[in-house]
Amino acid sequence: MDKNISSRDGTSLAYESAGRGATIVLVSGAMSTGATVAPLAARLAERFRVVVYDRRGRGGSGDTPPYAVEREVEDLAALIEAMGGEAALYGVSSGGALALRAAASGLPVRQVAVYETPYAMSEEDLGERARYTERLTAALGEGRRGDAVELFLRLTGLGEDVIRGARQSPMWAGMESIAPSLAYDDAVMGDGSAPRELLSSIPVPVLSIAGDASPAWMRAAARAIAESVPRGTYRTLGGQTHMVEPDVLAPVLAEHFAR
């Protein structure tokens, strides 16, 4: 990231922009930084000015306790203001929940698109989320960052053998370094259920996307978002999972944001 701005509470945010035209801010999900969505940004920058940034507590951005979801909405407000005062938002996974919250808060947002925002769609899944929150809070409170990362990886459905392998990988140290931000994504997701009242207050067009090779509950969550916002559209991408291919996603986003 080659630029920095200050959020309302003084937190330094690292960001970069590319391209020309209407502005789109890309919001990454848990255990990720702006670099995670950079390949998508490169494809969208052919038609738009695209901004990627490190959410607070990760990458080149700072962090100012205590955390609140409202501070991350203020981060987006600062970015939008720096880019001229209006932008569209794209959020992936829990970053989608943040983008939706920002749009509902009254920020000058033109359109929103989200990919597989993982709202729980059953009582069983809500119970699992509650247990995850309790265990994550304990692990981070005791400084057990590695255990916190393991909890998140289990929540995403990875098997124990894969998690053990990840612990031995060169990427593990980087994952532990941003493990405290897992609590931030957990807060953004609330109790894990789709916040239908909040969604119903979003006045702008929202495109909610899922991969048709993802689990059925992911597609159900994406459809619930589209059905809860007044101007929602649901779409699936053939052959895609939660790790969506930028070459497949970019044209769909470009079509939505060009309207």
VMD Tcl script that draws the C-alpha trace (Angstrom):
set ca {
  {0.00 0.00 0.00}
  {1.52 3.30 -1.05}
  {-0.84 5.83 0.58}
  {-2.22 6.54 4.04}
  {-5.13 8.49 5.43}
  {-6.41 8.98 8.97}
  {-9.78 7.75 10.11}
  {-11.96 9.78 12.44}
  {-10.32 8.31 15.56}
  {-6.81 8.94 14.19}
  {-6.12 5.39 13.02}
  {-3.83 5.33 9.98}
  {-5.27 3.38 7.05}
  {-3.04 2.06 4.27}
  {-4.61 2.06 0.81}
  {-3.90 2.31 -2.89}
  {-5.99 3.13 -5.91}
  {-5.75 2.38 -9.63}
  {-7.71 3.16 -12.75}
  {-10.07 5.97 -13.68}
  {-13.80 6.51 -13.54}
  {-16.40 5.89 -10.87}
  {-14.88 4.78 -7.56}
  {-15.26 1.29 -6.11}
  {-13.84 0.41 -2.67}
  {-13.06 -3.29 -2.14}
  {-13.57 -4.62 1.39}
  {-11.71 -7.80 2.31}
  {-12.92 -10.48 4.71}
  {-11.46 -12.24 7.73}
  {-7.76 -13.19 7.82}
  {-7.07 -11.07 4.76}
  {-5.65 -7.70 3.74}
  {-6.03 -5.41 0.77}
  {-3.55 -7.60 -1.08}
  {-6.12 -10.40 -1.04}
  {-8.49 -8.47 -3.30}
  {-5.74 -6.84 -5.41}
  {-6.10 -9.35 -8.30}
  {-9.80 -8.45 -8.57}
  {-8.93 -4.75 -8.36}
  {-6.54 -5.09 -11.29}
  {-9.32 -6.40 -13.50}
  {-11.87 -3.78 -12.42}
  {-9.35 -0.94 -12.84}
  {-9.74 -1.24 -16.60}
  {-13.14 0.49 -16.24}
  {-13.23 2.07 -12.77}
  {-11.09 3.75 -10.14}
  {-10.63 0.92 -7.65}
  {-9.47 1.33 -4.06}
  {-8.06 -1.48 -1.94}
  {-7.12 -0.95 1.70}
  {-5.92 -2.79 4.76}
  {-8.71 -2.89 7.31}
  {-7.65 -1.69 10.76}
  {-5.50 -4.11 12.71}
  {-3.92 -5.73 9.66}
  {-1.31 -5.11 6.99}
  {-0.03 -1.55 6.84}
  {-2.95 -0.02 8.76}
  {-2.91 0.90 12.42}
  {-5.33 0.04 15.18}
  {-6.86 2.08 18.00}
  {-8.63 0.35 20.88}
  {-11.33 -0.15 21.88}
  {-12.72 -1.73 18.73}
  {-16.27 -1.07 17.53}
  {-17.90 -1.86 14.20}
  {-18.71 1.84 13.94}
  {-14.97 2.61 13.71}
  {-14.72 0.43 10.59}
  {-17.69 2.25 9.06}
  {-15.83 5.50 9.80}
  {-12.78 4.02 8.06}
  {-14.86 3.55 4.92}
  {-16.24 7.07 5.31}
  {-12.69 8.45 5.37}
  {-11.72 6.49 2.26}
  {-14.82 7.59 0.37}
  {-14.21 11.21 1.33}
  {-10.60 10.99 0.14}
  {-11.80 9.59 -3.19}
  {-14.17 12.48 -3.88}
  {-17.15 11.88 -1.65}
  {-19.01 8.99 -3.29}
  {-18.21 5.34 -4.04}
  {-19.62 1.91 -4.67}
  {-18.66 -0.89 -2.28}
  {-17.77 -4.52 -2.90}
  {-17.31 -6.81 0.09}
  {-16.25 -10.44 0.18}
  {-17.34 -12.81 2.96}
  {-17.50 -10.90 6.29}
  {-16.28 -7.85 4.39}
  {-19.68 -7.99 2.72}
  {-21.37 -7.60 6.10}
  {-19.25 -4.50 6.71}
  {-20.11 -3.06 3.29}
  {-23.82 -3.63 3.95}
  {-23.58 -1.98 7.36}
  {-21.80 0.99 5.81}
  {-24.53 1.38 3.19}
  {-27.23 1.15 5.86}
  {-25.49 3.79 7.99}
  {-26.05 6.49 5.39}
  {-22.58 6.78 3.88}
  {-22.53 8.23 0.33}
  {-22.61 4.81 -1.29}
  {-23.84 4.47 -4.87}
  {-24.21 0.67 -5.10}
  {-23.15 -2.41 -3.17}
  {-22.10 -5.89 -4.25}
  {-21.28 -8.72 -1.86}
  {-19.94 -12.23 -2.35}
  {-20.97 -15.03 0.02}
  {-21.53 -13.02 3.18}
  {-21.72 -15.99 5.58}
  {-24.89 -15.38 7.57}
  {-26.05 -18.47 9.47}
  {-29.24 -19.98 8.06}
  {-30.22 -22.46 10.79}
  {-30.48 -22.65 14.57}
  {-27.68 -25.22 14.55}
  {-25.37 -22.83 12.69}
  {-26.29 -19.96 15.02}
  {-25.33 -22.17 17.96}
  {-22.00 -22.96 16.33}
  {-21.36 -19.23 15.82}
  {-22.11 -18.52 19.48}
  {-19.65 -21.20 20.59}
  {-17.06 -19.82 18.14}
  {-17.43 -16.31 19.58}
  {-16.99 -17.60 23.14}
  {-13.90 -19.66 22.31}
  {-12.38 -16.97 20.10}
  {-12.77 -14.36 22.84}
  {-11.09 -16.68 25.34}
  {-8.19 -17.57 23.02}
  {-7.44 -13.95 22.12}
  {-7.87 -12.82 25.72}
  {-5.22 -15.35 26.77}
  {-2.87 -14.45 23.91}
  {-3.33 -17.80 22.15}
  {-3.26 -16.42 18.62}
  {-2.53 -19.77 16.99}
  {-5.54 -21.31 18.68}
  {-7.67 -18.38 17.48}
  {-6.59 -19.01 13.89}
  {-7.38 -22.72 14.29}
  {-10.87 -21.88 15.56}
  {-11.51 -19.74 12.50}
  {-10.20 -22.37 10.10}
  {-12.49 -24.98 11.69}
  {-15.43 -22.58 11.35}
  {-14.73 -22.37 7.61}
  {-14.94 -26.18 7.40}
  {-11.26 -27.11 7.04}
  {-10.30 -30.56 8.32}
  {-7.84 -31.22 11.13}
  {-5.16 -32.56 8.80}
  {-5.32 -29.40 6.69}
  {-5.12 -27.22 9.80}
  {-2.09 -29.13 11.11}
  {-0.45 -28.65 7.74}
  {-1.24 -24.94 7.81}
  {0.46 -24.61 11.20}
  {3.69 -25.88 9.60}
  {3.45 -23.57 6.59}
  {5.41 -20.33 6.08}
  {2.08 -18.46 6.02}
  {1.24 -19.30 9.63}
  {3.23 -16.47 11.23}
  {1.39 -13.93 9.07}
  {-1.94 -15.46 10.02}
  {-1.10 -15.24 13.71}
  {-0.04 -11.61 13.30}
  {-3.55 -10.56 12.25}
  {-5.40 -13.05 14.46}
  {-6.73 -10.29 16.79}
  {-8.70 -8.91 13.84}
  {-10.77 -12.13 13.84}
  {-12.66 -10.56 16.74}
  {-13.44 -7.58 14.50}
  {-14.98 -9.74 11.77}
  {-16.89 -11.64 14.43}
  {-18.31 -8.34 15.70}
  {-19.23 -7.26 12.16}
  {-21.21 -10.50 11.74}
  {-23.18 -9.86 14.95}
  {-24.85 -13.02 16.23}
  {-24.37 -14.56 12.79}
  {-27.95 -14.18 11.56}
  {-28.95 -12.05 8.59}
  {-29.82 -8.59 10.00}
  {-33.02 -8.23 8.01}
  {-34.13 -4.96 9.61}
  {-30.79 -3.35 8.83}
  {-30.81 -4.77 5.31}
  {-34.30 -3.43 4.69}
  {-33.01 0.11 5.33}
  {-30.41 0.05 2.53}
  {-31.65 2.43 -0.19}
  {-29.20 1.58 -2.98}
  {-29.02 -1.36 -5.41}
  {-27.39 -4.46 -3.89}
  {-26.06 -7.42 -5.87}
  {-25.63 -10.53 -3.71}
  {-23.55 -13.27 -5.34}
  {-22.67 -16.87 -4.49}
  {-20.82 -19.66 -6.25}
  {-22.96 -22.58 -7.34}
  {-20.21 -24.97 -6.16}
  {-20.37 -23.54 -2.62}
  {-22.45 -25.17 0.13}
  {-26.22 -24.71 -0.16}
  {-26.37 -22.57 3.00}
  {-23.98 -20.05 1.41}
  {-26.32 -19.67 -1.52}
  {-29.29 -19.41 0.85}
  {-27.55 -16.64 2.77}
  {-26.80 -14.75 -0.44}
  {-30.41 -15.08 -1.53}
  {-31.64 -13.88 1.89}
  {-29.63 -10.68 1.49}
  {-31.09 -9.99 -1.95}
  {-34.61 -10.64 -0.67}
  {-34.16 -8.42 2.41}
  {-32.93 -5.24 0.70}
  {-35.47 -3.18 -1.23}
  {-33.41 -3.18 -4.44}
  {-31.68 -6.53 -4.27}
  {-30.53 -8.94 -6.97}
  {-29.30 -12.50 -6.40}
  {-26.91 -14.20 -8.77}
  {-24.83 -17.39 -8.81}
  {-21.54 -17.98 -10.61}
  {-21.06 -21.33 -12.30}
  {-18.31 -23.56 -10.94}
  {-17.26 -21.08 -8.24}
  {-16.64 -21.66 -4.53}
  {-15.87 -19.24 -1.68}
  {-12.44 -18.74 -3.33}
  {-13.99 -17.09 -6.36}
  {-11.88 -16.54 -9.48}
  {-11.33 -12.82 -10.23}
  {-11.68 -13.44 -13.98}
  {-15.18 -14.85 -13.41}
  {-16.30 -12.30 -10.84}
  {-14.97 -9.07 -12.38}
  {-17.29 -8.94 -15.43}
  {-20.34 -9.50 -13.22}
  {-19.30 -6.71 -10.86}
  {-18.46 -4.41 -13.77}
  {-21.94 -4.91 -15.23}
  {-23.55 -4.07 -11.87}
  {-21.38 -1.04 -11.11}
  {-21.70 0.39 -14.63}
  {-25.46 0.83 -14.22}
}
mol new
graphics top color blue
foreach p $ca { graphics top sphere $p radius 0.5 }
foreach p [lrange $ca 0 end-1] q [lrange $ca 1 end] { graphics top cylinder $p $q radius 0.2 }
display resetview
